[in-house]
Amino acid sequence: MLEEYVSRIEEACGEGRDFIVILKYAKREEAIRKILEKCNVERTLSGVLTNCRYKDKEVSVFRTGKLILKGLTERREAEKILEELLT
């Protein structure tokens, strides 16, 4: 499932274990729709950025197709959450 929607996953620099996810351009609208349906939306900023929560993890969704997953422990956890959000 990840191969269908995700272009790449990178670990962000800094204290916390945050992951930056880049969605494939051709599938980004579909992926964003699926993610927002499963997340608890906390706020939306001008339709460009949506902050939401999924299983007590903060997810920032950008309309450009970039996601930021915050507060994770490892890459495998990021992949697992993405699998759940994109199915």
N, C-alpha and C positions, 0 to 999 in steps of 0.2 A: 504494500500500500504506500509506503513512504516513497518508493521510486517513482510512483505515478505523480505525486504532488510536490515533493521536496527536491530542490536543486542541490542545496548543501546545508550542513549544520556546522557551526563554528562556536567554539567556546570564547566568551567575552573576557576581556582583561578585567582585573579588579579583585576585590575581596571575595564577593559571593561567586557561586557557580552559576552564572547566567549563560544561556545559550542563544545564539542568533540563528534563526532559521530563514533561509531564502526559499520562497516557493517558486515553482516553475511558472513562467509568465503565462503560458497558454492555459494553465489550470488554476491560476490564483483566485479568480472570482468564485469558482466553485469551492475551492478549499476554504476561503475566508467565510463563505456562507455556512459551510459545515461546522467550522470552528465556533462561529458566533452562536449557532443554534445550541451547542452543547455547553457553552460557557455562561457564567453569570456575569452579565455586563454591568460594570460599575460606573463607567462614564465614557462619553464619546466627545472628542475634541474636533469640531469642524468637519466631521466625516472623514478625517485623515487618519486619526488614531483612535482606537478603541481599547480601553483598559478593562480587562475582565479577569475572573477567577475560575479556575478549574481544579477541583480537588485540593483546595487551599494553596494552590500555586498561582502566582500572578502571571498573566499572559498579556502582552501588549501586541496588538494587531494593527499593522500599518496598511493602508489601502494600496501601497506600492507592492505588497506581497512579502513584506518582511515581518517576522514575528520575533519577539523577545520573550523567552521563558526564564523566569526569575526564581531563585531559591531552590534550585535542584542540586542533587548530590553528585550525579555522574551523567555521562552522555547516554548511557543505556536508559536511564530514567526519562531523559528528554525524548528519546526515540519511542518509548512506551507511551508517553502522554500524547505524542503526535499521532501514533497509531490509533489510539482511542478517539482522538478528536476528528480524525479524517475518515473513520469508517462509518 
